[in-house]
């Protein structure tokens, strides 16, 4: 016997009573069948309702052949009449996401003659897949129209049309349908075959915010937020921008320009620092001119700085040059250079093996890092006949 679906008769129903028809043990709970239910089962891209049934927690709801199975963390007595209560915050969220998807997809599909071929309500965002690539500008036009439609607060129309009426309807559907077809319409925006829960009026769906549009297979995938998820996102972004504005001593609408100026200043400072670093490296290298194989330990160098100092040192000393620089947590970055390009792979392999290192190179150059102390580095190099300068 199919389960009576109370959520279709009254989408605002939070509490109900029902008779237990079956209760089967599972590995992690019990599967309970009722004669009727207000719990929405997972389907059509919408997650299942959660809540409480007969004093037990409902953590999943599934439908098979018209029968709805409630996954509960306690056994319920067959024949008993039990009370159920929906986790309304979760239901409201899913209803807003599903309704917003209808409105946005209906508008996008009409605007750009595409099909919505995928829909999933995730824990944080909603993903929507469309059959053709859409640009960010096209998505933003769809978002603008969807938000305008939501603000107009149009009543939704939900029905099970007779077969002859259904034949005359133009509605969206992702698959072939049999039997009674439930049509959810937001007049002027969308008409779609759907089994999910929806708001009574478009205004209850709340705002739409598209987060991203990316190429996906032959079409595109969007990440979107609707309703209270979108409002929470706006609040987070506003607070973040306010903090940035305060840190930069500018108004909120001027943060992008202020950050742009900071990036330009930082790039100029890096160029100047690089020029000064080159002068320092040249001066250090001159100190070891003609000395032969030279190893230095220098503080505060980036991995690129380690490489450039080793290169300058090799040209000056005329033989192998090695530079090590502390990189935190007992780690040293290193670079080894021979100006004649002679193979140093044996030395590098021995270094990495002895000092828990990783890295390599070719043509007389190698770069990497070791997890070792300065004393351990000195000991290894000493065995190779090389001493620190």
C-alpha positions in Angstrom: 0.0 0.0 0.0 1.4 3.4 -1.0 2.1 5.9 1.8 -0.3 8.9 2.0 1.9 12.0 1.3 0.7 14.6 3.7 3.3 17.1 2.4 1.4 17.4 -0.8 -1.9 18.2 0.9 -0.3 20.7 3.2 3.2 22.0 2.6 3.2 23.9 5.9 2.4 20.8 8.0 5.1 20.4 10.7 3.5 17.9 13.1 1.3 14.9 12.4 0.3 11.5 13.7 0.4 8.2 11.8 0.1 4.4 12.4 3.2 2.2 12.1 2.7 -0.4 9.4 6.2 -2.0 9.5 9.5 -1.7 11.4 12.6 -3.5 10.2 16.0 -3.6 11.8 19.0 -2.1 10.0 22.7 -2.0 10.7 22.4 1.5 12.1 18.8 1.8 13.1 15.3 0.8 12.0 13.3 1.3 8.8 9.8 2.4 9.6 6.8 2.5 7.2 3.7 4.6 8.2 0.3 4.8 6.7 0.8 8.5 6.1 3.7 10.9 6.5 4.7 14.6 6.3 8.4 13.6 5.9 9.6 14.4 2.4 11.8 11.5 1.0 15.0 12.2 -0.9 14.3 12.8 -4.6 14.5 15.2 -7.5 17.7 16.7 -6.3 16.2 17.6 -2.9 17.6 15.9 0.3 15.2 14.1 2.7 13.6 15.7 5.7 14.9 15.0 9.1 13.1 15.2 12.4 11.5 13.1 15.2 9.2 10.1 14.9 7.8 8.4 18.0 10.5 9.9 20.1 13.3 8.6 17.8 15.5 10.7 15.5 14.7 10.5 11.8 18.0 10.7 9.8 16.9 9.7 6.3 13.7 9.2 4.3 13.5 7.2 1.1 10.7 6.2 -1.3 10.4 3.0 -3.3 7.3 2.2 -5.4 5.2 4.7 -3.6 6.1 3.4 -0.1 8.1 5.8 2.1 10.7 4.4 4.5 11.8 6.4 7.5 15.3 5.6 9.0 14.9 6.0 12.7 17.3 5.5 15.6 14.8 3.5 17.7 12.3 0.7 17.0 8.6 1.6 16.8 5.8 -0.8 17.6 3.8 -2.1 14.6 0.2 -0.9 14.9 1.1 1.9 17.3 0.0 5.5 16.5 3.0 7.8 16.7 3.7 11.5 16.5 6.0 12.9 14.0 7.7 16.4 13.8 9.6 17.8 10.8 12.9 19.6 11.3 11.4 22.8 10.0 14.6 24.8 9.5 15.9 22.1 7.2 12.6 21.8 5.3 12.3 25.6 4.9 15.9 25.8 3.6 15.4 23.0 1.1 12.0 24.4 0.0 13.6 27.8 -0.7 16.5 26.3 -2.6 14.1 24.1 -4.7 11.7 26.9 -5.4 14.5 29.4 -6.3 16.0 26.8 -8.7 12.6 26.6 -10.5 12.4 30.3 -11.0 16.1 30.8 -12.0 16.2 27.7 -14.3 12.9 28.6 -15.9 14.1 32.1 -16.7 17.5 31.0 -18.0 16.0 28.2 -20.1 13.6 30.7 -21.7 16.2 33.3 -22.2 18.9 31.2 -23.7 17.0 28.1 -25.1 18.9 25.6 -22.9 17.8 22.8 -20.6 18.5 22.3 -16.9 20.1 18.8 -16.9 21.2 18.6 -13.3 20.2 19.8 -9.9 21.6 19.1 -6.4 21.0 20.8 -3.1 24.2 20.5 -1.2 24.9 21.3 2.5 26.3 24.7 1.5 25.4 25.5 -2.1 23.1 24.4 -4.9 24.6 23.1 -8.1 22.8 23.6 -11.4 23.9 22.1 -14.7 22.7 23.4 -18.1 23.0 21.9 -21.5 24.9 24.8 -23.1 27.8 27.1 -22.0 26.6 30.3 -20.4 28.7 33.4 -19.8 28.9 35.2 -16.5 27.1 38.1 -18.1 24.2 35.8 -19.2 24.0 34.3 -15.8 23.8 37.8 -14.2 21.0 38.8 -16.5 19.1 35.6 -15.4 19.8 36.4 -11.7 18.5 40.0 -12.2 15.3 38.8 -13.8 14.9 36.0 -11.2 15.2 38.5 -8.3 12.7 40.9 -9.9 10.3 38.0 -10.3 10.7 37.0 -6.7 10.0 40.5 -5.5 6.8 40.5 -7.5 5.5 37.8 -5.1 3.7 35.7 -7.7 1.5 32.8 -6.3 2.8 29.3 -7.2 0.4 26.9 -8.9 0.7 23.2 -8.1 -1.5 20.6 -9.7 -1.9 17.1 -11.1 -3.4 17.9 -14.5 -5.6 15.4 -16.3 -3.8 13.6 -19.1 -5.6 15.6 -21.9 -4.6 18.8 -20.1 -1.1 17.7 -19.6 -0.7 17.0 -23.3 -1.3 20.7 -24.0 1.1 22.0 -21.4 4.7 23.1 -22.2 6.6 22.1 -19.1 10.2 21.2 -18.2 11.2 17.6 -17.2 14.5 15.8 -17.0 13.1 12.4 -17.7 10.1 10.5 -19.2 7.2 10.4 -16.8 4.5 7.8 -16.2 1.2 8.0 -14.3 0.0 11.1 -12.5 2.4 14.1 -13.2 2.7 16.8 -10.6 3.2 20.2 -12.2 4.8 23.1 -10.3 4.3 26.4 -12.0 5.5 29.9 -11.2 3.5 31.7 -13.9 5.7 33.9 -16.1 8.9 32.2 -14.9 8.6 28.4 -15.0 6.4 25.4 -15.5 8.0 22.1 -14.5 7.2 18.5 -13.5 8.4 18.1 -10.0 7.9 16.0 -6.9 9.6 18.4 -4.4 8.4 20.9 -1.8 7.9 24.5 -2.9 6.9 27.9 -1.5 3.4 29.2 -1.9 4.5 32.5 -3.4 7.7 33.5 -5.2 8.5 36.1 -2.5 9.0 33.3 0.0 11.9 31.9 -2.0 14.1 34.8 -1.0 16.9 36.4 -3.1 19.1 34.5 -5.7 22.9 34.8 -5.7 24.9 33.0 -8.4 28.4 32.3 -7.1 30.1 30.8 -10.1 29.6 29.6 -13.7 32.1 27.0 -15.0 32.3 24.9 -18.1 31.0 21.4 -17.4 30.9 18.7 -20.1 29.2 20.3 -23.1 27.4 22.9 -21.0 28.0 24.7 -17.8 27.6 24.3 -14.0 26.5 27.0 -11.6 26.9 27.3 -7.9 23.9 29.2 -6.5 22.4 30.3 -3.2 18.7 31.0 -2.6 16.7 32.5 0.3 18.3 32.5 3.7 21.5 31.0 2.4 21.9 33.9 0.1 21.1 36.4 2.9 23.7 34.7 5.2 26.2 34.9 2.4 25.5 38.6 1.9 26.1 39.2 5.6 29.4 37.3 5.6 30.7 39.2 2.6 29.6 42.5 4.0 31.3 41.9 7.3 34.5 40.8 5.5 34.4 43.9 3.2 33.8 46.1 6.2 36.8 44.7 8.0 39.0 45.3 4.9 37.7 48.8 4.5 38.5 49.6 8.2 42.0 48.1 7.7 42.6 50.2 4.6 40.9 53.3 6.0 38.5 53.6 3.1 34.8 53.4 2.5 33.3 50.0 1.8 32.7 50.7 -1.9 36.4 51.7 -2.3 38.1 48.5 -1.2 38.7 47.1 -4.6 40.5 50.3 -5.7 42.5 50.4 -2.4 43.6 46.8 -2.8 44.6 47.5 -6.4 46.9 50.3 -5.1 48.3 48.1 -2.5 49.2 45.4 -5.1 50.9 48.0 -7.2 52.9 49.3 -4.1 53.8 45.7 -3.2 55.0 44.9 -6.7 57.2 48.0 -6.7 58.6 47.1 -3.3 59.3 43.6 -4.4 61.2 44.8 -7.5 63.2 47.2 -5.3 63.9 44.4 -2.8 65.0 42.2 -5.6 67.4 44.8 -6.9 68.9 45.3 -3.5 69.1 41.6 -2.9 71.1 41.2 -6.2 73.6 43.8 -4.9 74.0 41.9 -1.6 74.4 38.6 -3.4 77.1 40.1 -5.7 79.0 41.5 -2.7 78.8 38.1 -0.8 80.0 36.3 -4.0 83.0 38.7 -4.4 84.2 37.7 -0.9 84.7 34.1 -2.1 86.1 34.8 -5.5 88.5 32.0 -6.6 88.1 30.2 -3.3 86.9 26.9 -4.8 84.0 24.9 -3.5 82.0 27.0 -1.1 79.0 26.4 1.2 77.1 29.1 3.0 74.2 29.2 5.5 72.2 32.4 5.1 69.1 33.4 7.1 65.9 34.8 5.7 66.1 33.8 2.1 63.2 32.6 -0.1 63.7 29.5 -2.2 64.3 31.8 -5.2 66.8 33.8 -3.1 68.7 30.6 -2.2 68.9 29.7 -5.9 70.1 33.2 -7.0 72.8 33.4 -4.3 74.1 29.9 -5.1 74.3 30.9 -8.8 76.2 34.1 -8.0 78.5 32.3 -5.6 79.3 29.5 -8.2 80.3 32.1 -10.8 82.6 33.8 -8.3 84.2 30.8 -6.6 84.5 28.9 -9.9 83.5 25.5 -8.4 80.6 23.9 -6.5 78.5 26.4 -4.6 75.9 25.4 -2.0 73.6 27.6 -0.1 71.3 26.6 2.8 68.7 28.8 4.5 66.5 27.9 7.5 62.9 27.4 6.4 61.2 26.7 9.7 60.5 23.5 11.8 64.0 22.1 11.5 64.0 22.4 7.7 66.6 24.0 5.4 66.0 25.0 1.8 69.1 24.4 -0.4 70.5 25.0 -3.8 73.7 23.5 -5.3 75.3 24.9 -8.5 78.4 24.0 -10.5 79.3 26.8 -13.0 80.7 24.2 -15.5 77.4 22.2 -15.5 79.1 19.1 -14.3 76.8 16.3 -13.0 76.1 16.5 -9.2 73.3 14.0 -9.1 75.3 11.5 -6.9 76.0 14.3 -4.4 72.3 15.4 -4.3 71.0 11.8 -3.9 73.4 11.3 -1.0 72.4 14.6 0.5 68.7 13.8 0.3 69.2 10.2 1.7 71.3 11.3 4.6 69.3 14.4 5.6 65.7 13.4 4.8 65.6 15.7 1.9 63.7 16.0 -1.3 64.6 17.8 -4.5 66.9 17.5 -7.6 67.9 19.1 -10.9 70.2 18.7 -13.8 73.1 20.2 -15.7 75.0 21.1 -12.6 72.0 22.6 -10.7 69.9 21.1 -7.9 67.3 22.6 -5.5 65.2 21.3 -2.7 65.0 21.0 1.1 66.3 18.8 3.9 64.8 18.0 7.3 68.0 18.3 9.4 70.0 20.4 11.9 72.9 22.6 10.9 75.2 20.2 12.6 73.9 17.3 10.6 74.4 19.3 7.4 78.0 20.1 8.4 78.7 16.4 9.2 77.4 15.2 5.8 79.3 17.8 3.9 82.5 17.1 5.9 82.3 13.5 4.8 82.2 14.7 1.3 85.3 16.8 1.9 83.3 20.1 1.8 83.3 22.6 4.7 81.0 25.5 5.5 82.6 28.9 4.9 
